[in-house]
Amino acid sequence: MKYLIIILSVLFLSCTSKVENKAIAETEATGVKPTPVMEQIFPFSEADKIEVISYPVRHKWDTIRNDGHHQELNYLVKDQKLMVDEAYIKEKRVLTEDAKKLLFEFLFEDRGNNQSDVACFNPRHSILFYREDKIIAFMEVCLECGNADSDFKYKYENLNYETIGELESIFNEAGIKYYGEGE
């Protein structure tokens, strides 16, 4: 029995190595990295619904004040539930299949190395990934500086404020109209 487990483990590892080696060889031969596949990358691979929400800048209404000076944002999501006061949410829109693809491309396809340091982080939008009505992942976004806070890894550490307009376009197509006007 012990030998059977060892043999199966070796076979599995060798198959995995062949797949990885093939991808590396293709990249080296063509100079082009393989395009990521949405159905294989978390959270897109597990979400049955993706929703975008908009709200006034959270630093003004959903913060923890320590020593009367320092402000920290409350948890956006905890135990697979949205933790903000829903009375402040201006809009909720579920993404269509086309919008999901655009969002995936924005987050995971190569955009070069033109990232910039972020400054303000005044989040007014969040992307919530659901499976069976429970939040499995989230991303909170500041469209002013291009910074984001998420609980999953995407292509870059920070979004790129030079291309953040693409994300705003995805939100617009989903029906989001609130971007902080009147604050």
LODREN-547292 format. One record per residue (C-alpha): residue in one letter; residue number from 1; x, y, z. Coordinates in Angstrom, 2 decimals. Each point is the difference from the previous one (the first is absolute). Last residue first. Layout:
[atom A, NUM, [X, Y, Z]]
...
***
This chain:
[atom E, 183, [-19.90, 64.37, -0.72]]
[atom G, 182, [-2.26, 1.16, -2.84]]
[atom E, 181, [1.46, -2.23, -2.68]]
[atom G, 180, [1.97, -2.94, 1.31]]
[atom Y, 179, [0.04, -2.26, -3.04]]
[atom Y, 178, [-3.62, -1.12, -0.21]]
[atom K, 177, [-1.23, -1.13, -3.42]]
[atom I, 176, [0.56, -3.75, 0.06]]
[atom G, 175, [-2.01, -1.70, -2.76]]
[atom A, 174, [2.19, -3.01, -0.74]]
[atom E, 173, [1.33, 1.82, -3.07]]
[atom N, 172, [1.04, 2.88, 2.25]]
[atom F, 171, [1.82, -2.36, 2.38]]
[atom I, 170, [1.90, -1.52, -2.93]]
[atom S, 169, [0.81, 3.52, -1.22]]
[atom E, 168, [1.31, 0.89, 3.49]]
[atom L, 167, [2.26, -3.04, -0.20]]
[atom E, 166, [1.35, 1.19, -3.35]]
[atom G, 165, [0.50, 3.48, 1.46]]
[atom I, 164, [2.40, -1.61, 2.49]]
[atom T, 163, [2.55, -0.25, -2.84]]
[atom E, 162, [2.43, 2.75, 1.08]]
[atom Y, 161, [-0.94, -0.55, 3.65]]
[atom N, 160, [1.45, -3.50, -0.24]]
[atom L, 159, [-1.46, -2.43, 2.48]]
[atom N, 158, [2.22, -0.94, 2.87]]
[atom E, 157, [1.87, -3.18, 0.84]]
[atom Y, 156, [-0.45, -1.14, -3.59]]
[atom K, 155, [-1.41, -3.06, -1.79]]
[atom Y, 154, [-2.60, -0.89, 2.63]]
[atom K, 153, [0.35, -1.56, 3.43]]
[atom F, 152, [-3.07, -0.35, 2.21]]
[atom D, 151, [-1.27, 1.76, 3.14]]
[atom S, 150, [-0.14, 3.36, -1.64]]
[atom D, 149, [0.91, 3.61, 0.64]]
[atom A, 148, [0.34, 2.22, -3.03]]
[atom N, 147, [1.97, 3.04, -1.05]]
[atom G, 146, [-0.61, 1.73, -3.32]]
[atom C, 145, [0.41, 3.51, 1.38]]
[atom E, 144, [-3.40, 1.55, -0.65]]
[atom L, 143, [-1.82, -3.24, -0.91]]
[atom C, 142, [0.40, -1.30, 3.54]]
[atom V, 141, [-0.97, -3.66, 0.03]]
[atom E, 140, [-1.10, -2.64, 2.50]]
[atom M, 139, [0.52, -3.56, -1.22]]
[atom F, 138, [-1.87, -2.95, 1.41]]
[atom A, 137, [0.07, -3.78, 0.26]]
[atom I, 136, [-2.23, -2.91, 1.04]]
[atom I, 135, [-3.08, 2.04, 0.89]]
[atom K, 134, [-2.87, -2.35, 0.75]]
[atom D, 133, [-3.15, -0.08, -2.16]]
[atom E, 132, [0.75, -3.49, -1.39]]
[atom R, 131, [3.41, 1.12, -1.20]]
[atom Y, 130, [0.52, 3.74, -0.09]]
[atom F, 129, [2.79, 2.31, -1.18]]
[atom L, 128, [-0.40, 3.60, 1.17]]
[atom I, 127, [1.54, 2.92, -1.86]]
[atom S, 126, [0.13, 3.15, 2.07]]
[atom H, 125, [-0.32, 3.66, -0.81]]
[atom R, 124, [0.43, 3.32, 1.81]]
[atom P, 123, [3.48, -0.47, 1.43]]
[atom N, 122, [1.97, 3.12, 0.91]]
[atom F, 121, [3.50, -1.45, -0.24]]
[atom C, 120, [2.00, 3.27, -0.22]]
[atom A, 119, [3.54, -0.62, -1.17]]
[atom V, 118, [0.97, -2.88, -2.20]]
[atom D, 117, [3.37, -0.72, -1.52]]
[atom S, 116, [-0.12, -0.54, -3.72]]
[atom Q, 115, [-0.11, -3.02, -2.22]]
[atom N, 114, [1.24, 0.25, -3.57]]
[atom N, 113, [1.57, -3.44, -0.20]]
[atom G, 112, [-1.91, -1.56, -2.86]]
[atom R, 111, [-3.73, -0.67, -0.07]]
[atom D, 110, [0.04, -3.81, 0.16]]
[atom E, 109, [-3.44, -1.55, 0.38]]
[atom F, 108, [-1.33, -0.84, 3.44]]
[atom L, 107, [-2.04, 2.84, 1.50]]
[atom F, 106, [-1.19, 1.81, -3.14]]
[atom E, 105, [-0.52, -3.26, -1.89]]
[atom F, 104, [-2.09, -1.37, 2.87]]
[atom L, 103, [-2.07, 3.19, 0.15]]
[atom L, 102, [-0.63, -0.14, -3.75]]
[atom K, 101, [-1.02, -3.65, 0.24]]
[atom K, 100, [-2.36, 0.74, 2.91]]
[atom A, 99, [-1.50, 2.88, -2.01]]
[atom D, 98, [-0.79, -2.36, -2.87]]
[atom E, 97, [-1.60, -2.54, 2.38]]
[atom T, 96, [-2.14, 2.77, 1.49]]
[atom L, 95, [1.03, 1.63, 3.27]]
[atom V, 94, [-2.52, 0.36, 2.83]]
[atom R, 93, [-0.63, 3.61, 0.98]]
[atom K, 92, [-0.45, 1.50, 3.46]]
[atom E, 91, [-0.35, 3.76, 0.47]]
[atom K, 90, [0.09, 2.73, 2.65]]
[atom I, 89, [1.14, -2.07, 2.96]]
[atom Y, 88, [-0.10, 2.18, 3.11]]
[atom A, 87, [-3.06, -1.71, 1.52]]
[atom E, 86, [1.89, -3.28, -0.46]]
[atom D, 85, [2.08, 0.76, 3.09]]
[atom V, 84, [3.24, -1.82, -0.79]]
[atom M, 83, [0.78, -3.57, 1.06]]
[atom L, 82, [-0.77, -1.93, -3.20]]
[atom K, 81, [-0.08, -3.69, 0.90]]
[atom Q, 80, [2.37, -2.90, -0.71]]
[atom D, 79, [1.17, -0.15, 3.63]]
[atom K, 78, [1.19, 3.61, -0.25]]
[atom V, 77, [-0.17, 2.34, -2.97]]
[atom L, 76, [0.68, 3.75, -0.15]]
[atom Y, 75, [1.84, -0.05, 3.29]]
[atom N, 74, [-0.11, 3.41, 1.61]]
[atom L, 73, [2.25, 2.67, -1.48]]
[atom E, 72, [2.64, 1.43, 2.26]]
[atom Q, 71, [0.19, 3.56, 1.29]]
[atom H, 70, [2.70, 1.33, 2.29]]
[atom H, 69, [-0.81, 2.95, 2.18]]
[atom G, 68, [-2.52, -0.56, 2.82]]
[atom D, 67, [2.28, -2.52, 1.68]]
[atom N, 66, [-1.08, -2.55, -2.61]]
[atom R, 65, [-2.93, 0.86, -2.23]]
[atom I, 64, [-1.58, -2.89, -1.86]]
[atom T, 63, [-1.50, 1.01, -3.30]]
[atom D, 62, [-3.18, -0.40, -2.02]]
[atom W, 61, [-1.43, 3.45, -0.72]]
[atom K, 60, [2.56, 2.51, -1.31]]
[atom H, 59, [2.89, -2.35, -0.76]]
[atom R, 58, [-2.49, -2.11, -1.97]]
[atom V, 57, [-0.21, 2.37, -2.97]]
[atom P, 56, [-3.67, 0.04, -0.99]]
[atom Y, 55, [-1.33, -3.31, -1.37]]
[atom S, 54, [0.10, -2.20, -3.09]]
[atom I, 53, [-0.51, -3.75, -0.34]]
[atom V, 52, [1.16, -2.38, -2.73]]
[atom E, 51, [-1.26, -3.58, 0.02]]
[atom I, 50, [1.50, -3.23, -1.30]]
[atom K, 49, [-2.16, -3.13, 0.08]]
[atom D, 48, [0.72, -3.76, -0.25]]
[atom A, 47, [3.54, 0.49, 1.20]]
[atom E, 46, [2.37, -2.97, 0.15]]
[atom S, 45, [2.30, 0.37, -3.02]]
[atom F, 44, [-0.30, 3.79, 0.04]]
[atom P, 43, [1.46, 0.11, 3.53]]
[atom F, 42, [2.36, -1.72, -0.72]]
[atom I, 41, [1.53, -0.80, -3.40]]
[atom Q, 40, [-0.85, -3.04, -2.13]]
[atom E, 39, [-3.31, 1.03, -1.59]]
[atom M, 38, [1.48, 3.37, -0.98]]
[atom V, 37, [2.87, -1.48, -1.99]]
[atom P, 36, [3.29, 1.93, 0.07]]
[atom T, 35, [1.55, 0.68, -3.41]]
[atom P, 34, [3.26, -1.86, -0.42]]
[atom K, 33, [3.05, 2.26, 0.06]]
[atom V, 32, [1.34, 1.03, -3.38]]
[atom G, 31, [3.70, -0.17, -0.89]]
[atom T, 30, [-0.88, -2.73, -2.46]]
[atom A, 29, [2.60, -2.63, 0.85]]
[atom E, 28, [0.59, 1.07, 3.63]]
[atom T, 27, [-3.71, 0.24, 0.76]]
[atom E, 26, [-0.71, -3.33, -1.69]]
[atom A, 25, [2.84, -1.65, 1.94]]
[atom I, 24, [-1.29, 1.41, 3.30]]
[atom A, 23, [-3.55, -1.20, -0.72]]
[atom K, 22, [1.33, -3.45, -1.01]]
[atom N, 21, [2.15, -0.15, 3.14]]
[atom E, 20, [-3.03, 0.76, 2.18]]
[atom V, 19, [-2.08, -2.72, -1.71]]
[atom K, 18, [2.89, -2.48, 0.15]]
[atom S, 17, [0.65, 0.84, 3.66]]
[atom T, 16, [-3.63, -0.68, 0.88]]
[atom C, 15, [0.13, -3.36, -1.76]]
[atom S, 14, [3.26, -0.89, 1.79]]
[atom L, 13, [-1.47, 1.00, 3.34]]
[atom F, 12, [-3.09, -2.15, -0.51]]
[atom L, 11, [2.01, -3.01, -1.14]]
[atom V, 10, [2.37, 0.33, 2.97]]
[atom S, 9, [-2.93, 0.25, 2.42]]
[atom L, 8, [-1.69, -3.03, -1.56]]
[atom I, 7, [3.20, -2.03, 0.33]]
[atom I, 6, [0.48, 1.05, 3.64]]
[atom I, 5, [-3.62, -0.80, 0.87]]
[atom L, 4, [0.30, -3.43, -1.65]]
[atom Y, 3, [3.23, -0.66, 1.86]]
[atom K, 2, [-1.66, 0.63, 3.37]]
[atom M, 1, [-2.83, -2.35, -0.93]]
***
